[in-house]
Amino acid sequence: ETISLPLLFQIIGEPIALVKDKQEEIIGYIRREDVLVELFKQENRHSFDLLKIILTSIPMGIFVVDQERKIVNCNDSGIKMMKTIREDVINKSAKTLFNSEHIDTVFSSNETILNELEITDKTSVLVDYSPITNFNQKVEGVLIIVQDLPMVEKMAMEIEHIKNLNKDLNAILSTIYDEILVVNNKGELIRYSDSFISEFWRRDLKDFIGKNLIDLEDKGLFSPSVTRLVIEHKKKVSIVQETDNGKKILAVGNPIFDEKGKIERIIIASRDITETTKLKTELREIKKITNQYKQELDTFKSKNKVFEKLIYCSSKMERVVEQINKISNFSSTVLISGESGVGKEVIAQAIHQLGSRSNQPFLKLNCGAIPENLLESELFGYTQGSFTGADKNGKVGYFKKADQGILFLDEIG
């Protein structure tokens, strides 16, 4: 078909031409040789002008050979690469510059010959031979495309460098424990690492190449979709995905933006945490049981310390100790009576040590040694300036100091 002139052809250093519309959006591609051959076959002025522009701008050398094997047109790049001048080329036999056998083969077989290395005393080039055919597929000429070897070598080195980078990337991906997915801005899977969670996908991941991962959430395979959340929020997202078969997957999605700030790719790293979650739950239960055992052990230790101080053998003392064990875990006011020196403070300490408040304060206040007018301030404290001679910073009372613990009021009578 005739090539539409409003389209812009961007000829690049590969054997294709990208086709763009007026908005600079790529809408397809066509072989480089086919573009030029088609233009050569058109005879209108617009095509001629466009052909002239293309010939001038193309970095490769272009030579057009007619049926008489003469060069009828070429560009400046071709002249420079072949180290000659236009006067020595135009309307001269192409066989003086290029391989005559290849030219004859193209005319006879209507086939393209690519990547022929041709080295002379003056030049070292890579040459492509393409037929120019009419509507009846009869060869009317040959299009010869020349590339300078240093340029080709540079391209080859760049390709080799890219191949090495690709090998390194694949090696890195194959050693990563996490599952790595590469998704485009539409949510479609492009590629994945060797380590993928088969129980999560339930199929080979290659079956999902080109498929939209957001649709899998709608189908109930898992929830929520990290791809959808990254596209919606346009930032890094970390979530725990749950499947309908009970799998738990920690998924981290990182957006990759282009120069315009739009999402170009999404890199998703996923890890199966089903067993980890189960182990955490079991560990939490074990810690709970361990704490219970620790509390019981601490209680036994406290009892041993208490009973080391309590030395008795009478049945009455046995009943007292039983009462201590009963009341020690309750917030009750306890009255301990007895003559001076019988060990009332030891009993109070035993209640403190055997109870659940053993790690809280135990304070003793000898009420008999405090004047009556100071008892209130000692028990309840006072603020600054409450009375003459009061501490300027105030004072906290014994009830406040012993909060959550035990206050032993000795000689309360």
RAURRA-V949482 format. One record per helix or strand of 3 or more residues. SS is the DSSP state (alpha for helix, beta for strand). FROM is the first residue (numbers start at 1). TO is the last residue. If there is no record, write none. Layout:
BEGIN
ss:SS from:FROM to:TO
ss:SS from:FROM to:TO
END
This chain:
BEGIN
ss:beta from:8 to:11
ss:beta from:16 to:20
ss:beta from:26 to:31
ss:alpha from:32 to:41
ss:alpha from:45 to:57
ss:beta from:61 to:65
ss:beta from:70 to:74
ss:alpha from:76 to:81
ss:alpha from:86 to:88
ss:alpha from:94 to:96
ss:alpha from:100 to:109
ss:beta from:113 to:119
ss:beta from:124 to:133
ss:beta from:139 to:148
ss:alpha from:149 to:175
ss:beta from:179 to:184
ss:beta from:188 to:192
ss:alpha from:198 to:201
ss:alpha from:205 to:208
ss:alpha from:213 to:218
ss:alpha from:226 to:233
ss:beta from:237 to:243
ss:beta from:248 to:257
ss:beta from:263 to:272
ss:alpha from:274 to:309
ss:alpha from:315 to:327
ss:alpha from:344 to:354
ss:beta from:362 to:366
ss:alpha from:367 to:369
ss:alpha from:372 to:380
ss:alpha from:398 to:401
ss:beta from:406 to:410
END
